[in-house]
Amino acid sequence: MTKKIGILFCVLFLAGEVKSQNKYGEDSVNCVINLSLYREYYKQKNYDDAIKPWRWVYNNCPSSSGNIFKNGPTLIKYLMKKNPENKQAYIDTLMMIYDKRIEYFGKQGYVLGKKGADLIKYNPSNFEDAYSILGKSLEMQGNSSEAGALLAYFKAATLMEKNKKLDKQAVLECYARVAEIIDYNILNNVKTAKYYTQSSEIIESLFAPYANCDDLIGIFSTKFNSETEDVDLLKRIIRLLDSKECNDNPLYFDAATKLHSLSPSALSASKMGKLNVLKKKYATAIDYFKQAVELEEEDKARARYYLELADAYRISGSYSTARMIAFKSVELRPEWGEPFISIANIYASSVKKCSSTDFETATIYWLVVDKFIKAKSVDSSVADKANKAIATYSKFFPNTEQCFFEGIESGQTFLVECWINEKTKVRTRD
């Protein structure tokens, strides 16, 4: 009560200063009183008490303060949440507030962005009007368009397409237009860049279903060149091309290479390693995977990068080195089954190098199965994969007759030589 009396005293004092000012309307005293009352309540987030004086100034002296229209949407959204049965009426009021704000205080492009964003949020079924409003805002604001308005515009475009009001090509063009403005603001507006980045991530998820590889290449080829230093653009190119499995395109390779040079990380080094494996440039891939291991500080991720490095050595035929690297992964994550699966694959890949007969091949498969058994014993999550592999490779075990002619029998210890030089147990397939 004391606080309310204090507010009233202040506004009565101020009222005497503004009797002659036209912007306060015909009843300037009541205008100032209600303006001050609503503002104080609003600052306190006491929206219930703020509503009545706000409504008075909105209806009787709307030109007295721009805050009437800046704060009005918050009050109406509060009422909408409090009284959901009247939602449509409040949406209509919300739209009217934005229209009157333009009438009294201008900034049409900016305000239309706010209006359209709220329309698509609170009444998405009215997507056609929202799309029109936001499109006009975008035309007027250009690179000054707010992140929220850009997101709302693209969302409205996708709803238009789903309801057959736009075709796919229009959505692609809409994305290209919105993405260009986002890129500009991420590069040039440090204070608000994070909001554009957040909007960009959501827009990407909305955009993904509409584009195939050719569409994406067409859009990004015009944006990318070897001189670009826009890290966020490069990340977006890579993310979207990844999402459509377009990583065999030269644009993907060029963007990933540029990103790694501008912002090297364990992840980007790993990606470059994989790309060079696809190109069969194994020595280059190995160098990148080594970088990934060196740049990564967290053991769990380092263990994964060690396996990628081991696999590159395996593919290049350096089996002994591949096994050594895989065991480094075991050291970091002894409870993880994948390193043992990697070693099993290394052994399986070396069959041609280490055998000249069916029997010699079969002895290597004993070791392969040993590693799959080890993998599932330490990590139940790989059990299904391991069991399938065990069933496959066990079919290549020698039969009892072959073992007899080799002078060995089931259960006996057997040394597999070649580069492997590891002991295993004799088993037969029959």
C-alpha positions as CSV (number, residue, x, y, z in Angstrom):
1,M,0.0,0.0,0.0
2,T,2.8,2.4,0.9
3,K,4.5,1.7,-2.4
4,K,1.3,2.5,-4.3
5,I,0.9,5.8,-2.4
6,G,4.5,6.7,-3.3
7,I,3.9,6.0,-7.0
8,L,0.8,8.2,-6.9
9,F,2.6,11.1,-5.3
10,C,5.3,10.9,-8.0
11,V,2.9,11.0,-10.9
12,L,0.8,13.8,-9.4
13,F,4.0,15.9,-9.1
14,L,4.9,15.0,-12.7
15,A,1.5,15.8,-14.0
16,G,1.9,19.5,-13.2
17,E,4.9,19.6,-15.5
18,V,3.1,18.3,-18.6
19,K,-0.3,20.0,-18.8
20,S,0.7,21.9,-21.9
21,Q,2.3,19.0,-23.8
22,N,0.0,17.7,-26.6
23,K,1.4,14.2,-26.9
24,Y,-0.2,13.5,-23.6
25,G,-3.7,14.0,-25.1
26,E,-6.7,16.0,-23.9
27,D,-6.5,14.6,-20.4
28,S,-2.7,15.1,-19.8
29,V,-2.9,14.7,-16.0
30,N,-4.6,11.3,-16.2
31,C,-2.3,10.3,-19.0
32,V,0.8,11.0,-16.9
33,I,-0.7,9.3,-13.9
34,N,-1.6,6.2,-15.7
35,L,1.6,6.1,-17.7
36,S,3.7,6.2,-14.6
37,L,1.5,3.7,-12.7
38,Y,1.6,1.1,-15.4
39,R,5.4,1.6,-15.9
40,E,6.1,1.1,-12.2
41,Y,3.9,-2.0,-12.0
42,Y,5.5,-3.3,-15.2
43,K,9.0,-2.9,-13.8
44,Q,7.9,-4.9,-10.8
45,K,6.4,-7.5,-13.1
46,N,3.1,-6.9,-11.4
47,Y,1.3,-7.3,-14.7
48,D,-2.2,-7.7,-13.1
49,D,-2.0,-4.2,-11.7
50,A,-0.2,-2.8,-14.8
51,I,-3.0,-3.8,-17.2
52,K,-5.6,-1.2,-16.3
53,P,-3.4,1.9,-16.5
54,W,-1.7,0.5,-19.6
55,R,-5.0,0.1,-21.3
56,W,-6.0,3.7,-20.4
57,V,-2.9,5.2,-21.9
58,Y,-3.1,2.9,-25.0
59,N,-6.6,4.1,-25.7
60,N,-6.3,7.8,-24.6
61,C,-2.8,9.0,-25.2
62,P,-1.0,6.4,-27.3
63,S,1.6,8.9,-28.6
64,S,2.8,9.7,-25.1
65,S,5.4,7.0,-25.0
66,G,6.9,4.3,-27.2
67,N,7.0,2.0,-24.2
68,I,3.2,1.6,-24.4
69,F,3.8,-0.5,-27.6
70,K,7.0,-2.1,-26.5
71,N,5.5,-3.3,-23.2
72,G,2.0,-4.0,-24.5
73,P,2.8,-7.4,-26.2
74,T,4.3,-8.7,-22.9
75,L,1.1,-7.8,-21.0
76,I,-1.1,-9.3,-23.7
77,K,0.9,-12.5,-23.7
78,Y,0.6,-12.7,-20.0
79,L,-3.2,-12.4,-20.3
80,M,-3.2,-15.0,-23.0
81,K,-1.4,-17.5,-20.8
82,K,-3.6,-16.6,-17.8
83,N,-6.9,-16.9,-19.8
84,P,-6.3,-19.4,-22.7
85,E,-10.0,-19.5,-23.5
86,N,-9.7,-16.0,-24.9
87,K,-6.5,-16.7,-26.9
88,Q,-7.8,-15.6,-30.3
89,A,-9.1,-12.3,-28.9
90,Y,-5.7,-11.6,-27.4
91,I,-3.9,-12.5,-30.6
92,D,-6.1,-10.0,-32.4
93,T,-5.2,-7.4,-29.8
94,L,-1.5,-8.2,-30.1
95,M,-1.6,-7.7,-33.9
96,M,-3.4,-4.4,-33.4
97,I,-0.8,-3.2,-30.9
98,Y,1.9,-3.7,-33.6
99,D,-0.2,-1.8,-36.2
100,K,-0.7,1.1,-33.9
101,R,3.0,1.2,-32.9
102,I,3.8,1.6,-36.6
103,E,1.1,4.3,-36.9
104,Y,2.5,6.4,-34.0
105,F,6.2,5.6,-33.9
106,G,7.2,4.2,-37.4
107,K,10.0,1.6,-37.8
108,Q,7.6,-0.4,-40.0
109,G,10.1,-3.0,-41.2
110,Y,11.3,-3.8,-37.7
111,V,7.8,-3.9,-36.1
112,L,6.5,-6.1,-38.9
113,G,9.2,-8.6,-38.0
114,K,7.9,-8.6,-34.4
115,K,4.3,-8.9,-35.6
116,G,4.9,-11.7,-38.0
117,A,7.1,-13.7,-35.5
118,D,4.3,-13.5,-32.9
119,L,1.6,-14.4,-35.4
120,I,3.4,-17.6,-36.5
121,K,4.2,-18.5,-32.9
122,Y,0.7,-18.0,-31.4
123,N,-1.4,-18.7,-34.5
124,P,0.5,-20.9,-36.9
125,S,-2.6,-21.8,-38.8
126,N,-2.5,-18.2,-40.1
127,F,0.8,-18.9,-41.9
128,E,-0.1,-17.1,-45.1
129,D,-0.5,-13.8,-43.3
130,A,2.6,-14.4,-41.3
131,Y,4.6,-15.2,-44.5
132,S,3.4,-12.0,-46.1
133,I,4.1,-9.8,-43.1
134,L,7.5,-11.3,-42.6
135,G,8.4,-11.1,-46.2
136,K,7.6,-7.4,-46.2
137,S,9.7,-6.9,-43.1
138,L,12.6,-8.7,-44.8
139,E,12.4,-6.5,-47.8
140,M,12.5,-3.4,-45.7
141,Q,15.1,-4.5,-43.2
142,G,17.5,-6.5,-45.3
143,N,20.6,-7.2,-43.2
144,S,19.1,-5.5,-40.3
145,S,16.4,-8.2,-39.9
146,E,16.3,-9.7,-36.4
147,A,17.2,-13.3,-35.9
148,G,13.8,-14.2,-34.6
149,A,12.1,-12.7,-37.6
150,L,14.3,-14.7,-40.0
151,L,13.5,-17.9,-38.2
152,A,9.8,-17.1,-38.2
153,Y,9.9,-16.2,-41.9
154,F,11.5,-19.5,-42.8
155,K,9.1,-21.5,-40.6
156,A,6.2,-19.7,-42.3
157,A,7.7,-20.7,-45.7
158,T,7.9,-24.4,-44.8
159,L,4.2,-24.2,-43.6
160,M,3.3,-22.6,-46.9
161,E,5.0,-25.5,-48.8
162,K,3.4,-28.2,-46.7
163,N,0.0,-26.6,-47.5
164,K,0.9,-26.4,-51.2
165,K,1.0,-22.6,-51.2
166,L,4.7,-22.6,-52.2
167,D,6.8,-25.1,-54.2
168,K,10.1,-26.6,-53.1
169,Q,12.1,-24.1,-55.2
170,A,10.6,-21.2,-53.3
171,V,11.7,-22.8,-50.0
172,L,15.2,-23.2,-51.3
173,E,15.3,-19.6,-52.4
174,C,13.9,-18.5,-49.0
175,Y,16.6,-20.4,-47.2
176,A,19.4,-18.9,-49.4
177,R,18.0,-15.4,-48.7
178,V,17.7,-16.0,-44.9
179,A,21.1,-17.7,-44.7
180,E,22.8,-14.8,-46.4
181,I,21.4,-12.3,-43.8
182,I,22.4,-14.6,-40.9
183,D,25.9,-15.0,-42.3
184,Y,26.2,-11.2,-42.5
185,N,25.2,-10.7,-38.9
186,I,27.3,-13.4,-37.5
187,L,30.3,-11.8,-39.1
188,N,29.5,-8.1,-38.4
189,N,27.4,-8.0,-35.2
190,V,29.4,-9.4,-32.3
191,K,26.8,-8.5,-29.7
192,T,23.9,-10.3,-31.4
193,A,25.9,-13.0,-33.3
194,K,24.9,-15.7,-30.9
195,Y,21.2,-15.2,-31.6
196,Y,21.7,-15.5,-35.3
197,T,23.7,-18.7,-34.7
198,Q,20.9,-20.1,-32.6
199,S,18.3,-19.2,-35.3
200,S,20.5,-20.7,-37.9
201,E,20.7,-24.1,-36.2
202,I,16.9,-24.3,-36.0
203,I,16.5,-23.1,-39.6
204,E,18.9,-25.8,-40.7
205,S,16.8,-28.5,-39.0
206,L,13.7,-27.2,-40.8
207,F,15.5,-26.9,-44.1
208,A,17.1,-30.4,-44.1
209,P,14.0,-32.3,-45.5
210,Y,13.7,-29.9,-48.5
211,A,17.2,-30.2,-50.0
212,N,19.1,-33.0,-51.7
213,C,22.8,-33.0,-52.5
214,D,22.4,-31.1,-55.8
215,D,20.2,-28.4,-54.1
216,L,22.8,-27.9,-51.4
217,I,25.7,-27.8,-53.8
218,G,23.9,-25.3,-55.9
219,I,23.2,-23.0,-52.9
220,F,26.6,-23.2,-51.3
221,S,28.8,-23.2,-54.4
222,T,27.9,-19.5,-54.9
223,K,28.8,-18.7,-51.3
224,F,32.1,-20.6,-50.9
225,N,35.5,-19.7,-52.3
226,S,39.0,-20.5,-51.2
227,E,39.4,-17.1,-49.7
228,T,36.5,-17.2,-47.3
229,E,37.2,-16.9,-43.6
230,D,33.6,-17.3,-42.4
231,V,33.9,-20.2,-40.0
232,D,30.2,-20.3,-39.3
233,L,29.4,-20.6,-43.0
234,L,31.9,-23.4,-43.4
235,K,30.4,-25.2,-40.5
236,R,27.0,-24.9,-41.9
237,I,28.1,-26.2,-45.3
238,I,29.7,-29.2,-43.7
239,R,26.7,-29.9,-41.4
240,L,24.1,-29.7,-44.1
241,L,26.2,-31.7,-46.6
242,D,26.8,-34.3,-43.9
243,S,23.1,-34.5,-43.1
244,K,22.5,-35.6,-46.7
245,E,25.6,-37.7,-47.0
246,C,27.1,-35.5,-49.7
247,N,30.6,-35.8,-48.3
248,D,32.0,-37.2,-51.6
249,N,31.5,-33.8,-53.3
250,P,34.6,-31.6,-53.9
251,L,32.8,-28.7,-52.2
252,Y,32.6,-30.7,-48.9
253,F,36.3,-31.5,-49.1
254,D,37.3,-27.9,-49.9
255,A,35.1,-26.5,-47.1
256,A,36.4,-29.0,-44.5
257,T,40.0,-28.3,-45.5
258,K,39.4,-24.6,-45.2
259,L,37.6,-25.0,-41.9
260,H,40.5,-27.0,-40.5
261,S,43.0,-24.5,-41.6
262,L,41.1,-21.6,-40.0
263,S,39.9,-23.4,-36.8
264,P,41.8,-26.6,-36.3
265,S,40.2,-29.0,-33.8
266,A,40.3,-32.7,-33.1
267,L,36.9,-33.1,-34.7
268,S,38.0,-31.2,-37.9
269,A,41.2,-33.2,-38.1
270,S,39.3,-36.4,-37.8
271,K,36.9,-35.3,-40.5
272,M,39.8,-34.5,-42.8
273,G,41.3,-37.9,-42.0
274,K,38.1,-39.7,-43.1
275,L,37.9,-37.6,-46.3
276,N,41.4,-38.5,-47.3
277,V,40.7,-42.2,-46.6
278,L,37.8,-41.9,-49.1
279,K,40.3,-40.5,-51.6
280,K,42.7,-43.3,-50.8
281,K,45.3,-40.8,-49.6
282,Y,46.2,-42.9,-46.6
283,A,49.5,-41.2,-45.6
284,T,47.7,-37.8,-45.5
285,A,44.8,-39.4,-43.6
286,I,47.2,-40.8,-41.0
287,D,48.7,-37.3,-40.5
288,Y,45.2,-35.9,-39.9
289,F,44.2,-38.6,-37.4
290,K,47.5,-38.0,-35.6
291,Q,46.5,-34.4,-35.3
292,A,43.1,-35.4,-33.9
293,V,44.8,-37.5,-31.2
294,E,47.2,-34.6,-30.3
295,L,44.4,-31.9,-30.3
296,E,42.0,-34.0,-28.2
297,E,42.3,-33.7,-24.4
298,E,39.5,-35.9,-23.2
299,D,40.4,-39.6,-22.9
300,K,37.1,-41.0,-24.3
301,A,37.3,-39.0,-27.5
302,R,41.0,-39.7,-27.8
303,A,40.4,-43.4,-27.7
304,R,38.0,-43.0,-30.6
305,Y,40.6,-41.0,-32.6
306,Y,43.2,-43.7,-31.9
307,L,40.9,-46.3,-33.5
308,E,40.4,-44.1,-36.6
309,L,44.2,-43.8,-36.8
310,A,44.5,-47.6,-36.4
311,D,42.0,-48.2,-39.1
312,A,43.9,-45.9,-41.5
313,Y,47.1,-47.9,-40.8
314,R,45.1,-51.2,-41.4
315,I,43.8,-50.0,-44.7
316,S,47.3,-48.9,-45.8
317,G,48.6,-52.4,-44.9
318,S,50.7,-51.4,-41.8
319,Y,49.1,-54.1,-39.6
320,S,51.6,-54.2,-36.8
321,T,51.4,-50.4,-36.3
322,A,47.6,-50.6,-36.5
323,R,47.5,-53.1,-33.7
324,M,49.9,-51.0,-31.6
325,I,47.7,-47.9,-32.0
326,A,44.5,-49.9,-31.2
327,F,46.0,-51.0,-27.9
328,K,46.5,-47.3,-27.1
329,S,42.8,-47.0,-27.3
330,V,42.4,-50.0,-25.0
331,E,44.7,-48.3,-22.4
332,L,42.4,-45.2,-22.4
333,R,39.1,-47.1,-22.4
334,P,39.7,-50.7,-21.2
335,E,35.9,-51.2,-20.7
336,W,35.2,-50.3,-24.4
337,G,34.7,-53.2,-26.8
338,E,35.4,-51.3,-30.1
339,P,39.3,-51.5,-29.8
340,F,39.1,-55.3,-29.7
341,I,36.8,-55.3,-32.7
342,S,39.4,-53.1,-34.4
343,I,42.2,-55.6,-33.6
344,A,40.0,-58.4,-34.9
345,N,39.5,-56.6,-38.2
346,I,43.3,-55.9,-38.4
347,Y,43.9,-59.7,-38.1
348,A,41.3,-60.5,-40.6
349,S,42.8,-58.0,-43.1
350,S,46.2,-59.6,-42.8
351,V,45.0,-63.1,-43.9
352,K,46.5,-62.8,-47.4
353,K,49.8,-61.6,-46.0
354,C,50.1,-64.3,-43.4
355,S,48.7,-67.4,-45.1
356,S,49.2,-69.5,-48.2
357,T,46.9,-72.4,-47.3
358,D,43.3,-72.8,-46.1
359,F,44.6,-74.1,-42.8
360,E,46.9,-71.1,-42.2
361,T,43.9,-68.8,-43.0
362,A,41.8,-70.7,-40.5
363,T,44.4,-70.3,-37.7
364,I,44.2,-66.5,-38.1
365,Y,40.4,-66.7,-37.8
366,W,40.8,-68.3,-34.4
367,L,42.5,-65.1,-33.3
368,V,39.9,-63.0,-35.0
369,V,37.1,-64.8,-33.0
370,D,39.2,-64.4,-29.8
371,K,39.1,-60.7,-30.2
372,F,35.4,-60.5,-30.8
373,I,34.9,-62.7,-27.7
374,K,37.0,-60.3,-25.8
375,A,35.1,-57.3,-27.1
376,K,31.7,-58.5,-25.9
377,S,33.2,-59.7,-22.6
378,V,34.3,-56.2,-21.7
379,D,31.4,-54.3,-23.3
380,S,27.9,-55.8,-23.6
381,S,26.8,-53.0,-26.0
382,V,28.9,-54.6,-28.8
383,A,27.6,-58.1,-28.1
384,D,25.2,-58.3,-31.1
385,K,27.9,-57.1,-33.5
386,A,30.5,-59.4,-32.0
387,N,28.2,-62.5,-32.1
388,K,27.4,-62.0,-35.7
389,A,31.1,-61.7,-36.5
390,I,31.9,-64.8,-34.4
391,A,29.2,-66.8,-36.3
392,T,30.7,-65.7,-39.6
393,Y,34.3,-66.3,-38.9
394,S,33.7,-69.6,-37.1
395,K,32.5,-71.1,-40.4
396,F,36.1,-70.9,-41.6
397,F,37.6,-72.9,-38.8
398,P,39.3,-76.1,-39.9
399,N,37.4,-79.4,-39.5
400,T,38.6,-82.3,-37.3
401,E,40.2,-84.1,-40.2
402,Q,42.3,-81.1,-41.2
403,C,43.5,-80.7,-37.6
404,F,44.4,-84.4,-37.5
405,F,46.6,-84.1,-40.6
406,E,48.3,-81.0,-39.1
407,G,49.0,-83.0,-35.9
408,I,46.8,-80.8,-33.6
409,E,43.5,-81.2,-31.8
410,S,40.8,-79.1,-30.2
411,G,41.8,-77.2,-27.1
412,Q,45.5,-77.3,-27.8
413,T,47.5,-74.1,-27.7
414,F,48.6,-72.9,-31.1
415,L,51.0,-70.0,-32.0
416,V,50.0,-67.9,-35.0
417,E,53.2,-66.6,-36.4
418,C,53.8,-64.0,-39.2
419,W,53.7,-60.5,-37.8
420,I,51.0,-61.4,-35.3
421,N,53.0,-63.8,-33.1
422,E,50.1,-64.6,-30.8
423,K,48.8,-67.7,-29.1
424,T,45.3,-69.1,-29.4
425,K,43.3,-72.3,-28.9
426,V,42.6,-74.9,-31.6
427,R,38.9,-75.1,-32.6
428,T,37.0,-77.0,-35.3
429,R,33.9,-76.1,-37.1
430,D,32.4,-79.6,-36.8
